[in-house]
Amino acid sequence: MMRDWKAHEKVLFMSKKAIPANFPGCKASRDTYCAYLLQGVPWPLEDRDGYGSLNFYIHKPTSEVLVKVTVGGNTMPLTKRAIRIPFCEMVWMIKPIDATHCQITYLNMVEPGGSVGSFPAQVINYIMKRFGICTLQNIRKLATEDKYLHATGIISQTSWPEELRYYAEEVKTNSCAIKEGDR
């Protein structure tokens, strides 16, 4: 699912487009995707977009997988009716629990561009309450589709760099579990 472009459009909350893209500073490889991402934003604000990389890693001793999405400044032409995201770092950590279960940790840090102070409070509240939870709900729903339900294998052969292991350590020490009543 993490390597399927169409799945990205279905997984990310309010995603409008996730497609391969060639742009300066991103070198595509087996475990690095270069992408254009268009993110819907509730009215009355304009959508947000950006060019970035999706990097896939595995921590071989634990079989944990890290997918790190980085969106940053670039020289690509602006998209009509969208504001360019100057910075976004999104991290997915997938930790096997047993043969049929895994724990997913999702982190998203973003500077949405434009005049953040002009965002109506209702829009900020809507995004903050729904973005992460709806994204994880979308993953669970998509994972039940036949083409993903019976998938096997590891999605990366690139070792999880030690300098990025702090993501896993942070989750262990500062985890915030969703209680059954919070769903």
Buried (B, 14 or more C-beta within 10 A) or exposed (E): BBBBEEBBBBBBBBBBBBEEBEBEEBEBEEBBBBBBBBBBBBEEBBBBBBBBBBBBBBBEEEEBBBBBBBBBEBEBEEBEEBBBBBBBBBBBBBBEEEEEEBEBBBBBEBBBBBEEEEBEEEBBEBBEEBBBBBBBBBBEEBBEEEEBEEEEEEBBEBEBEEEBBEBBEBBEEEEEEEEEEEE
